[in-house]
């Protein structure tokens, strides 16, 4: 599994304190599903538009998905 350390730090500090455990488990789908759930929650909280957190999470999601195809 490939995840940039910078993305791990952002996720760990702001959204997913347990991200390193998921990385160690090598479960990219679980990470992507968790990020996706957070993106959806953010969109629903902002009148069906992503907020700053949702946009940041979407960029991280896209990078993880691209790097692990």
N, C-alpha and C positions, 0 to 999 in steps of 0.2 A: 504494500500500500504506500502511496506517495501523497504526503501532505506537507506543505511548506511549514517550516518551524514558525514563521511569522503568523501564519493562519492558526496554528495550534495555540500560540500565545494569545491571540485576539479572542479565540473561542474560550480558552481557559479563563482569561481575566474577565470577560464580559458576559458569556452565555452558557458555557458548558464546563464547570469546574472539573468534571470527571473525564474530559476529552482524552487525556493521556492513557487512561485505562482502556478506552475504546480503541485507541491507536495500538496499544500493546496487544489487544485481542485481535487486531488485524481485520476488523469488521467494517469495511468501508460502507456497506449498505446501511448498517445501523447508524453510522455517523451522518450519512446523507439523509436518512429518514428523520433523524432528530433535528437536523438543521432545517429541513423542509417544513416540519411541524412548527418550528419557531417562525419561519418566514410567513406561513399561513396565518398564525396568530397575530403577527405584526400587521399584516394587511387588513385583517378583520378589525383591528383596533384603530385603524386609520382610514375609515370610510372607503374600504376596498382599494386603497393605494398603499404601497410600501412606504414606511417611514425610513429614517436614516438607518436604524438597526436592520430593517428588512433588506434594504439595498446592500448593506455591508455583508449580511449573511448570504444574500444571493450571489454576490461576487465570490465569496469563499466556496459556496456550494458548487458553482460553475468550475472553479479551478480544481477542486477535488475530483469532480466527475470527469473533467477533461484529462487530468493526469492519471486516472485509474481506469481508462477505457481498455 
